[in-house]
Amino acid sequence: MSGHHDQDPGVVALVGLREEDLDPAQVAAAVERPAAGGVVAFTGVVRDHDGGRAVTRLSYTAHPRAEALLTQVATEAAALNGVLAVAVLHRVGTLEIGEAAVVMAVSAAHRGHAFRACAWLIDELKARVPIWKEQVFADGTSQWVGLP
């Protein structure tokens, strides 16, 4: 993380892995603050295709340390310049097409900080948090994505 800032780090308002449906409104509400001029939210949704193949469903499996690592990434995001609060939830288990796999929100006094931190958060989550996806294709075959 680059750049110095003259504020206290933001807070991690909500973080975790969930087996039940994720509520984007709950996640966005968790980061609302009186000082926030911008709240940026991102929802990653299960799509019906990957690499030109039809996907019917998928499942997420998390390493036992995944929640701790997700918390670490969220804490780093909260310390980024201008960030007031961060919230991020990720599904585990079986998901159908159109369901939310990950929901996150970042609040900041200014929108630029919120957009940058939200983009950083999803990229770092993908790179560093050990959550693996098994995609089931329309032809009945499956493929693991993201295994080390």
N, CA, C and O atoms as a DFTB+ gen file, in Angstrom:
592 C
 N C O
     1  1       0.852      -1.185       0.000
     2  2       0.000       0.000       0.000
     3  2       0.886       1.232       0.000
     4  3       1.809       1.354       0.805
     5  1       0.596       2.122      -0.896
     6  2       1.456       3.289      -1.036
     7  2       0.755       4.528      -0.513
     8  3      -0.471       4.564      -0.404
     9  1       1.524       5.518      -0.199
    10  2       0.974       6.816       0.194
    11  2       0.740       6.910       1.684
    12  3       0.268       5.966       2.317
    13  1       1.073       8.053       2.230
    14  2       0.816       8.300       3.639
    15  2      -0.526       8.993       3.763
    16  3      -0.986       9.666       2.840
    17  1      -1.142       8.817       4.913
    18  2      -2.399       9.522       5.144
    19  2      -2.415      10.030       6.573
    20  3      -1.771       9.474       7.463
    21  1      -3.161      11.090       6.766
    22  2      -3.134      11.764       8.064
    23  2      -4.410      11.493       8.848
    24  3      -4.808      12.302       9.685
    25  1      -5.047      10.369       8.583
    26  2      -6.272      10.018       9.286
    27  2      -6.060       8.696       9.999
    28  3      -5.128       7.954       9.687
    29  1      -6.922       8.405      10.949
    30  2      -6.926       7.073      11.536
    31  2      -7.433       6.095      10.482
    32  3      -8.212       6.471       9.606
    33  1      -6.989       4.835      10.566
    34  2      -7.509       3.857       9.611
    35  2      -9.026       3.714       9.751
    36  3      -9.597       3.937      10.818
    37  1      -9.647       3.341       8.652
    38  2     -11.075       3.066       8.703
    39  2     -11.340       1.786       9.480
    40  3     -10.412       1.117       9.934
    41  1     -12.601       1.458       9.627
    42  2     -12.985       0.276      10.382
    43  2     -13.467      -0.820       9.442
    44  3     -13.987      -0.550       8.359
    45  1     -13.283      -2.050       9.875
    46  2     -13.897      -3.190       9.199
    47  2     -15.232      -3.421       9.887
    48  3     -15.290      -3.951      10.997
    49  1     -16.302      -3.017       9.216
    50  2     -17.619      -3.030       9.828
    51  2     -18.277      -4.406       9.785
    52  3     -19.094      -4.745      10.642
    53  1     -17.907      -5.195       8.769
    54  2     -18.544      -6.502       8.571
    55  2     -17.616      -7.316       7.691
    56  3     -17.156      -6.835       6.656
    57  1     -17.337      -8.556       8.098
    58  2     -16.483      -9.423       7.282
    59  2     -16.826     -10.864       7.610
    60  3     -17.117     -11.195       8.759
    61  1     -16.791     -11.726       6.590
    62  2     -16.996     -13.136       6.894
    63  2     -17.399     -13.971       5.707
    64  3     -17.663     -13.467       4.616
    65  1     -17.438     -15.278       5.957
    66  2     -17.927     -16.258       5.005
    67  2     -19.320     -16.677       5.442
    68  3     -19.578     -16.835       6.636
    69  1     -20.213     -16.858       4.488
    70  2     -21.615     -17.154       4.794
    71  2     -22.127     -18.281       3.901
    72  3     -21.813     -18.343       2.712
    73  1     -22.918     -19.167       4.493
    74  2     -23.561     -20.218       3.709
    75  2     -24.919     -19.758       3.179
    76  3     -25.456     -20.354       2.245
    77  1     -25.472     -18.701       3.772
    78  2     -26.790     -18.210       3.337
    79  2     -26.628     -17.071       2.326
    80  3     -25.535     -16.538       2.129
    81  1     -27.756     -16.714       1.690
    82  2     -27.753     -15.648       0.691
    83  2     -27.154     -14.361       1.260
    84  3     -27.352     -14.033       2.430
    85  1     -26.427     -13.650       0.420
    86  2     -25.835     -12.375       0.812
    87  2     -26.778     -11.238       0.450
    88  3     -27.436     -11.271      -0.590
    89  1     -26.840     -10.234       1.314
    90  2     -27.725      -9.084       1.115
    91  2     -26.887      -7.833       0.853
    92  3     -26.305      -7.274       1.782
    93  1     -26.822      -7.388      -0.416
    94  2     -26.021      -6.198      -0.727
    95  2     -26.437      -4.970       0.079
    96  3     -25.586      -4.155       0.436
    97  1     -27.728      -4.823       0.370
    98  2     -28.185      -3.661       1.143
    99  2     -27.616      -3.685       2.564
   100  3     -27.250      -2.641       3.103
   101  1     -27.542      -4.865       3.166
   102  2     -26.977      -4.995       4.516
   103  2     -25.500      -4.611       4.511
   104  3     -25.024      -3.930       5.419
   105  1     -24.784      -5.052       3.485
   106  2     -23.353      -4.784       3.403
   107  2     -23.104      -3.286       3.199
   108  3     -22.225      -2.708       3.836
   109  1     -23.879      -2.664       2.310
   110  2     -23.726      -1.227       2.078
   111  2     -24.080      -0.426       3.328
   112  3     -23.401       0.544       3.662
   113  1     -25.140      -0.832       4.013
   114  2     -25.565      -0.115       5.223
   115  2     -24.503      -0.185       6.308
   116  3     -24.372       0.739       7.111
   117  1     -23.740      -1.279       6.337
   118  2     -22.728      -1.469       7.383
   119  2     -21.622      -0.426       7.311
   120  3     -20.973      -0.148       8.320
   121  1     -21.394       0.164       6.122
   122  2     -20.289       1.116       5.978
   123  2     -20.749       2.571       5.986
   124  3     -19.923       3.476       5.867
   125  1     -22.041       2.809       6.123
   126  2     -22.527       4.193       6.133
   127  2     -21.978       4.926       7.353
   128  3     -21.998       4.408       8.470
   129  1     -21.491       6.137       7.116
   130  2     -20.943       6.982       8.176
   131  2     -21.341       8.421       7.876
   132  3     -21.474       8.784       6.707
   133  1     -21.537       9.263       8.916
   134  2     -21.901      10.664       8.669
   135  2     -20.879      11.402       7.811
   136  3     -21.237      12.315       7.066
   137  1     -19.601      11.012       7.911
   138  2     -18.548      11.693       7.158
   139  2     -18.412      11.172       5.726
   140  3     -17.641      11.719       4.938
   141  1     -19.151      10.126       5.391
   142  2     -18.990       9.492       4.077
   143  2     -19.740      10.261       2.999
   144  3     -20.956      10.439       3.069
   145  1     -18.990      10.711       2.005
   146  2     -19.610      11.344       0.850
   147  2     -19.834      10.362      -0.284
   148  3     -20.538      10.664      -1.247
   149  1     -19.230       9.175      -0.167
   150  2     -19.389       8.156      -1.190
   151  2     -19.341       6.771      -0.602
   152  3     -18.499       6.466       0.243
   153  1     -20.263       5.925      -1.060
   154  2     -20.237       4.501      -0.725
   155  2     -20.209       3.745      -2.045
   156  3     -21.125       3.870      -2.857
   157  1     -19.159       2.962      -2.258
   158  2     -19.043       2.147      -3.460
   159  2     -19.253       0.695      -3.057
   160  3     -18.601       0.187      -2.145
   161  1     -20.179       0.033      -3.756
   162  2     -20.487      -1.365      -3.474
   163  2     -20.232      -2.204      -4.719
   164  3     -20.448      -1.753      -5.844
   165  1     -19.770      -3.427      -4.503
   166  2     -19.548      -4.355      -5.602
   167  2     -20.176      -5.691      -5.237
   168  3     -20.010      -6.181      -4.120
   169  1     -20.898      -6.276      -6.187
   170  2     -21.447      -7.614      -6.020
   171  2     -20.927      -8.492      -7.152
   172  3     -21.127      -8.183      -8.327
   173  1     -20.267      -9.577      -6.800
   174  2     -19.835     -10.566      -7.773
   175  2     -20.901     -11.640      -7.869
   176  3     -21.264     -12.251      -6.864
   177  1     -21.404     -11.873      -9.075
   178  2     -22.569     -12.720      -9.294
   179  2     -22.171     -13.952     -10.107
   180  3     -21.307     -13.872     -10.981
   181  1     -22.803     -15.086      -9.816
   182  2     -22.558     -16.310     -10.568
   183  2     -23.138     -16.160     -11.980
   184  3     -24.334     -15.921     -12.146
   185  1     -22.277     -16.304     -12.991
   186  2     -22.724     -16.159     -14.371
   187  2     -22.943     -17.532     -15.007
   188  3     -22.501     -18.557     -14.488
   189  1     -23.633     -17.521     -16.138
   190  2     -24.032     -18.781     -16.780
   191  2     -23.031     -19.295     -17.797
   192  3     -23.348     -20.191     -18.578
   193  1     -21.829     -18.742     -17.800
   194  2     -20.825     -19.171     -18.783
   195  2     -19.428     -18.902     -18.245
   196  3     -19.226     -18.032     -17.398
   197  1     -18.463     -19.674     -18.758
   198  2     -17.059     -19.413     -18.463
   199  2     -16.241     -20.027     -19.580
   200  3     -16.391     -21.210     -19.885
   201  1     -15.382     -19.236     -20.188
   202  2     -14.537     -19.731     -21.259
   203  2     -15.326     -20.334     -22.405
   204  3     -14.874     -21.291     -23.034
   205  1     -16.504     -19.785     -22.685
   206  2     -17.314     -20.256     -23.786
   207  2     -18.162     -21.481     -23.474
   208  3     -18.839     -22.000     -24.361
   209  1     -18.137     -21.951     -22.235
   210  2     -18.924     -23.125     -21.853
   211  2     -20.066     -22.722     -20.938
   212  3     -19.929     -21.812     -20.121
   213  1     -21.196     -23.408     -21.080
   214  2     -22.369     -23.121     -20.254
   215  2     -22.168     -23.668     -18.841
   216  3     -21.854     -24.844     -18.658
   217  1     -22.354     -22.800     -17.849
   218  2     -22.237     -23.183     -16.438
   219  2     -23.634     -23.284     -15.853
   220  3     -24.460     -22.395     -16.061
   221  1     -23.909     -24.368     -15.118
   222  2     -25.238     -24.534     -14.513
   223  2     -25.264     -24.140     -13.043
   224  3     -26.277     -23.645     -12.549
   225  1     -24.153     -24.358     -12.341
   226  2     -24.053     -23.946     -10.936
   227  2     -22.586     -24.034     -10.544
   228  3     -21.754     -24.518     -11.311
   229  1     -22.279     -23.561      -9.343
   230  2     -20.926     -23.743      -8.848
   231  2     -20.933     -23.824      -7.333
   232  3     -21.926     -23.503      -6.680
   233  1     -19.823     -24.254      -6.797
   234  2     -19.710     -24.285      -5.342
   235  2     -18.362     -23.699      -4.936
   236  3     -17.358     -23.841      -5.634
   237  1     -18.379     -23.042      -3.791
   238  2     -17.173     -22.456      -3.224
   239  2     -16.771     -23.244      -1.984
   240  3     -17.599     -23.552      -1.127
   241  1     -15.485     -23.562      -1.908
   242  2     -14.913     -24.232      -0.748
   243  2     -13.819     -23.330      -0.196
   244  3     -12.966     -22.855      -0.946
   245  1     -13.838     -23.094       1.107
   246  2     -12.869     -22.194       1.729
   247  2     -11.895     -22.986       2.594
   248  3     -12.281     -23.919       3.298
   249  1     -10.634     -22.598       2.527
   250  2      -9.620     -23.113       3.438
   251  2      -9.990     -22.680       4.856
   252  3     -10.602     -21.627       5.037
   253  1      -9.623     -23.483       5.872
   254  2      -9.944     -23.087       7.256
   255  2      -9.444     -21.695       7.651
   256  3     -10.033     -21.054       8.522
   257  1      -8.368     -21.224       7.023
   258  2      -7.845     -19.899       7.361
   259  2      -8.412     -18.794       6.478
   260  3      -8.017     -17.636       6.610
   261  1      -9.325     -19.132       5.586
   262  2      -9.821     -18.148       4.622
   263  2     -10.466     -16.942       5.303
   264  3     -10.257     -15.807       4.875
   265  1     -11.247     -17.178       6.358
   266  2     -11.917     -16.046       6.996
   267  2     -10.907     -15.107       7.656
   268  3     -11.070     -13.888       7.614
   269  1      -9.871     -15.672       8.261
   270  2      -8.821     -14.841       8.870
   271  2      -8.096     -14.025       7.799
   272  3      -7.784     -12.854       8.013
   273  1      -7.832     -14.640       6.656
   274  2      -7.152     -13.922       5.581
   275  2      -8.062     -12.881       4.944
   276  3      -7.599     -11.810       4.549
   277  1      -9.339     -13.183       4.844
   278  2     -10.298     -12.196       4.352
   279  2     -10.341     -10.986       5.289
   280  3     -10.406      -9.843       4.837
   281  1     -10.306     -11.247       6.575
   282  2     -10.284     -10.173       7.571
   283  2      -9.025      -9.325       7.434
   284  3      -9.078      -8.101       7.555
   285  1      -7.874      -9.989       7.178
   286  2      -6.618      -9.262       7.001
   287  2      -6.681      -8.339       5.785
   288  3      -6.275      -7.179       5.861
   289  1      -7.185      -8.850       4.675
   290  2      -7.300      -8.033       3.460
   291  2      -8.257      -6.865       3.694
   292  3      -7.988      -5.743       3.265
   293  1      -9.371      -7.128       4.374
   294  2     -10.336      -6.059       4.677
   295  2      -9.711      -4.998       5.574
   296  3      -9.959      -3.805       5.400
   297  1      -8.906      -5.432       6.525
   298  2      -8.229      -4.500       7.431
   299  2      -7.242      -3.617       6.664
   300  3      -7.131      -2.422       6.935
   301  1      -6.531      -4.208       5.712
   302  2      -5.622      -3.420       4.877
   303  2      -6.395      -2.438       4.000
   304  3      -5.958      -1.304       3.803
   305  1      -7.529      -2.864       3.479
   306  2      -8.354      -1.964       2.670
   307  2      -8.851      -0.789       3.503
   308  3      -8.914       0.344       3.026
   309  1      -9.202      -1.074       4.749
   310  2      -9.699      -0.019       5.642
   311  2      -8.620       1.014       5.946
   312  3      -8.931       2.153       6.295
   313  1      -7.352       0.620       5.817
   314  2      -6.238       1.534       6.090
   315  2      -5.820       2.345       4.862
   316  3      -4.954       3.215       4.952
   317  1      -6.442       2.055       3.711
   318  2      -6.105       2.826       2.512
   319  2      -6.542       4.280       2.665
   320  3      -7.450       4.594       3.435
   321  1      -5.886       5.148       1.926
   322  2      -6.123       6.582       2.036
   323  2      -7.595       6.946       1.854
   324  3      -8.214       6.610       0.845
   325  1      -8.135       7.632       2.842
   326  2      -9.483       8.171       2.741
   327  2     -10.603       7.247       3.153
   328  3     -11.748       7.686       3.265
   329  1     -10.308       5.977       3.383
   330  2     -11.363       5.005       3.669
   331  2     -11.889       5.176       5.088
   332  3     -11.120       5.309       6.040
   333  1     -13.213       5.170       5.212
   334  2     -13.862       5.251       6.514
   335  2     -14.275       3.881       7.034
   336  3     -14.057       3.566       8.204
   337  1     -14.873       3.064       6.163
   338  2     -15.331       1.744       6.598
   339  2     -15.360       0.786       5.415
   340  3     -15.526       1.191       4.265
   341  1     -15.193      -0.500       5.730
   342  2     -15.165      -1.573       4.741
   343  2     -16.055      -2.703       5.239
   344  3     -16.100      -2.986       6.437
   345  1     -16.761      -3.347       4.316
   346  2     -17.528      -4.547       4.640
   347  2     -17.390      -5.517       3.471
   348  3     -17.444      -5.115       2.309
   349  1     -17.212      -6.795       3.790
   350  2     -17.106      -7.799       2.723
   351  2     -17.580      -9.154       3.244
   352  3     -17.177      -9.610       4.314
   353  1     -18.447      -9.778       2.454
   354  2     -18.927     -11.129       2.737
   355  2     -18.730     -11.991       1.500
   356  3     -18.899     -11.517       0.377
   357  1     -18.373     -13.250       1.699
   358  2     -18.212     -14.190       0.585
   359  2     -19.015     -15.447       0.886
   360  3     -19.001     -15.945       2.011
   361  1     -19.704     -15.952      -0.109
   362  2     -20.478     -17.190       0.037
   363  2     -19.556     -18.401       0.014
   364  3     -18.494     -18.383      -0.607
   365  1     -19.982     -19.444       0.699
   366  2     -19.422     -20.776       0.538
   367  2     -20.585     -21.724       0.300
   368  3     -21.730     -21.412       0.627
   369  1     -20.284     -22.890      -0.274
   370  2     -21.337     -23.846      -0.599
   371  2     -21.778     -23.709      -2.044
   372  3     -21.087     -23.105      -2.864
   373  1     -22.944     -24.281      -2.346
   374  2     -23.453     -24.334      -3.710
   375  2     -24.272     -23.101      -4.038
   376  3     -25.138     -22.692      -3.264
   377  1     -23.989     -22.510      -5.197
   378  2     -24.699     -21.314      -5.654
   379  2     -25.286     -21.565      -7.031
   380  3     -24.696     -22.261      -7.857
   381  1     -26.455     -20.990      -7.264
   382  2     -27.109     -21.074      -8.563
   383  2     -26.766     -19.833      -9.383
   384  3     -26.247     -18.852      -8.850
   385  1     -27.055     -19.883     -10.662
   386  2     -26.836     -18.754     -11.559
   387  2     -27.601     -17.538     -11.027
   388  3     -28.760     -17.648     -10.628
   389  1     -26.939     -16.385     -11.027
   390  2     -27.578     -15.150     -10.583
   391  2     -27.422     -14.853      -9.103
   392  3     -27.744     -13.750      -8.661
   393  1     -26.938     -15.809      -8.329
   394  2     -26.742     -15.564      -6.901
   395  2     -25.444     -14.805      -6.664
   396  3     -24.489     -14.921      -7.432
   397  1     -25.428     -14.021      -5.580
   398  2     -24.245     -13.243      -5.217
   399  2     -23.214     -14.147      -4.556
   400  3     -23.501     -14.823      -3.569
   401  1     -21.997     -14.146      -5.123
   402  2     -20.900     -14.930      -4.563
   403  2     -20.087     -14.106      -3.568
   404  3     -19.598     -14.634      -2.569
   405  1     -19.945     -12.803      -3.848
   406  2     -19.210     -11.902      -2.965
   407  2     -19.896     -10.541      -3.007
   408  3     -20.305     -10.064      -4.066
   409  1     -20.013      -9.930      -1.836
   410  2     -20.591      -8.587      -1.734
   411  2     -19.677      -7.761      -0.849
   412  3     -19.298      -8.184       0.243
   413  1     -19.324      -6.564      -1.338
   414  2     -18.459      -5.682      -0.548
   415  2     -18.891      -4.239      -0.716
   416  3     -19.536      -3.880      -1.701
   417  1     -18.529      -3.422       0.252
   418  2     -18.803      -1.995       0.174
   419  2     -17.707      -1.252       0.921
   420  3     -17.156      -1.737       1.909
   421  1     -17.408      -0.051       0.414
   422  2     -16.401       0.812       1.023
   423  2     -16.976       2.220       1.093
   424  3     -17.550       2.709       0.120
   425  1     -16.825       2.866       2.234
   426  2     -17.224       4.266       2.350
   427  2     -15.994       5.141       2.548
   428  3     -15.004       4.735       3.156
   429  1     -16.092       6.364       2.012
   430  2     -15.010       7.345       2.132
   431  2     -15.625       8.735       2.037
   432  3     -16.756       8.901       1.580
   433  1     -14.865       9.719       2.474
   434  2     -15.363      11.087       2.367
   435  2     -15.565      11.463       0.899
   436  3     -16.505      12.178       0.550
   437  1     -14.665      10.967       0.048
   438  2     -14.699      11.307      -1.376
   439  2     -14.787      10.041      -2.216
   440  3     -14.190       9.022      -1.870
   441  1     -15.525      10.101      -3.313
   442  2     -15.809       8.908      -4.113
   443  2     -14.561       8.246      -4.675
   444  3     -14.506       7.020      -4.779
   445  1     -13.550       9.047      -5.042
   446  2     -12.350       8.464      -5.626
   447  2     -11.690       7.451      -4.711
   448  3     -11.283       6.376      -5.151
   449  1     -11.587       7.799      -3.429
   450  2     -10.997       6.880      -2.462
   451  2     -11.835       5.621      -2.336
   452  3     -11.293       4.521      -2.226
   453  1     -13.152       5.773      -2.352
   454  2     -14.038       4.614      -2.204
   455  2     -13.934       3.691      -3.415
   456  3     -13.867       2.473      -3.252
   457  1     -13.919       4.247      -4.629
   458  2     -13.781       3.435      -5.835
   459  2     -12.449       2.690      -5.845
   460  3     -12.406       1.491      -6.117
   461  1     -11.361       3.404      -5.547
   462  2     -10.044       2.772      -5.579
   463  2      -9.933       1.654      -4.553
   464  3      -9.407       0.582      -4.850
   465  1     -10.427       1.904      -3.353
   466  2     -10.327       0.893      -2.290
   467  2     -11.193      -0.322      -2.600
   468  3     -10.797      -1.450      -2.306
   469  1     -12.355      -0.113      -3.181
   470  2     -13.224      -1.245      -3.514
   471  2     -12.575      -2.107      -4.600
   472  3     -12.599      -3.335      -4.512
   473  1     -11.998      -1.472      -5.619
   474  2     -11.306      -2.219      -6.675
   475  2     -10.102      -2.972      -6.103
   476  3      -9.864      -4.126      -6.460
   477  1      -9.351      -2.327      -5.224
   478  2      -8.204      -2.966      -4.578
   479  2      -8.669      -4.182      -3.776
   480  3      -8.035      -5.237      -3.811
   481  1      -9.779      -4.024      -3.056
   482  2     -10.276      -5.081      -2.176
   483  2     -10.666      -6.332      -2.961
   484  3     -10.300      -7.436      -2.555
   485  1     -11.387      -6.201      -4.059
   486  2     -11.782      -7.402      -4.803
   487  2     -10.558      -8.052      -5.444
   488  3     -10.468      -9.279      -5.488
   489  1      -9.611      -7.250      -5.943
   490  2      -8.412      -7.824      -6.552
   491  2      -7.572      -8.585      -5.523
   492  3      -7.088      -9.681      -5.806
   493  1      -7.401      -8.014      -4.344
   494  2      -6.598      -8.660      -3.304
   495  2      -7.303      -9.894      -2.749
   496  3      -6.651     -10.897      -2.458
   497  1      -8.606      -9.834      -2.602
   498  2      -9.378     -10.993      -2.160
   499  2      -9.130     -12.157      -3.122
   500  3      -8.819     -13.270      -2.699
   501  1      -9.273     -11.882      -4.422
   502  2      -9.076     -12.924      -5.437
   503  2      -7.655     -13.487      -5.386
   504  3      -7.452     -14.688      -5.567
   505  1      -6.677     -12.619      -5.139
   506  2      -5.276     -13.038      -5.175
   507  2      -4.842     -13.769      -3.912
   508  3      -3.991     -14.657      -3.976
   509  1      -5.410     -13.410      -2.772
   510  2      -4.830     -13.836      -1.494
   511  2      -5.705     -14.690      -0.599
   512  3      -5.189     -15.374       0.285
   513  1      -7.015     -14.672      -0.801
   514  2      -7.896     -15.418       0.103
   515  2      -8.183     -16.798      -0.500
   516  3      -8.686     -16.889      -1.620
   517  1      -7.864     -17.879       0.240
   518  2      -7.989     -19.233      -0.328
   519  2      -9.427     -19.750      -0.332
   520  3      -9.846     -20.509       0.542
   521  1     -10.154     -19.310      -1.342
   522  2     -11.519     -19.779      -1.594
   523  2     -11.523     -20.314      -3.015
   524  3     -11.170     -19.603      -3.956
   525  1     -11.925     -21.577      -3.168
   526  2     -11.821     -22.232      -4.469
   527  2     -13.204     -22.518      -5.025
   528  3     -14.143     -22.829      -4.292
   529  1     -13.302     -22.405      -6.335
   530  2     -14.583     -22.522      -7.026
   531  2     -14.589     -23.776      -7.882
   532  3     -13.666     -24.009      -8.663
   533  1     -15.631     -24.580      -7.733
   534  2     -15.859     -25.701      -8.637
   535  2     -17.058     -25.373      -9.514
   536  3     -18.171     -25.205      -9.016
   537  1     -16.831     -25.283     -10.806
   538  2     -17.900     -24.970     -11.753
   539  2     -18.455     -26.264     -12.323
   540  3     -17.701     -27.160     -12.703
   541  1     -19.784     -26.356     -12.378
   542  2     -20.440     -27.493     -13.011
   543  2     -20.999     -27.018     -14.347
   544  3     -21.787     -26.073     -14.404
   545  1     -20.586     -27.681     -15.411
   546  2     -20.990     -27.290     -16.758
   547  2     -22.260     -28.023     -17.180
   548  3     -22.645     -29.030     -16.587
   549  1     -22.895     -27.493     -18.214
   550  2     -24.158     -28.042     -18.699
   551  2     -24.019     -29.498     -19.126
   552  3     -24.984     -30.260     -19.074
   553  1     -22.804     -29.887     -19.551
   554  2     -22.610     -31.274     -19.992
   555  2     -22.332     -32.229     -18.836
   556  3     -22.072     -33.413     -19.047
   557  1     -22.390     -31.700     -17.602
   558  2     -22.211     -32.547     -16.422
   559  2     -20.792     -32.608     -15.916
   560  3     -20.561     -33.106     -14.815
   561  1     -19.831     -32.121     -16.678
   562  2     -18.441     -32.101     -16.220
   563  2     -18.234     -30.925     -15.271
   564  3     -19.062     -30.017     -15.204
   565  1     -17.139     -30.948     -14.550
   566  2     -16.853     -29.846     -13.639
   567  2     -15.374     -29.509     -13.699
   568  3     -14.550     -30.290     -14.175
   569  1     -15.068     -28.319     -13.199
   570  2     -13.693     -27.824     -13.227
   571  2     -13.463     -26.981     -11.997
   572  3     -14.286     -26.133     -11.653
   573  1     -12.327     -27.216     -11.322
   574  2     -11.928     -26.392     -10.185
   575  2     -11.184     -25.166     -10.702
   576  3     -10.383     -25.266     -11.631
   577  1     -11.447     -24.017     -10.101
   578  2     -10.797     -22.763     -10.466
   579  2     -10.105     -22.208      -9.229
   580  3     -10.694     -22.155      -8.150
   581  1      -8.850     -21.793      -9.394
   582  2      -8.163     -21.108      -8.301
   583  2      -7.432     -21.999      -7.330
   584  3      -6.945     -21.526      -6.304
   585  1      -7.344     -23.300      -7.636
   586  2      -6.568     -24.156      -6.734
   587  2      -5.084     -23.801      -6.849
   588  3      -4.600     -23.483      -7.936
   589  1      -4.366     -23.857      -5.728
   590  2      -2.938     -23.504      -5.785
   591  2      -2.136     -24.565      -6.547
   592  3      -0.921     -24.433      -6.693
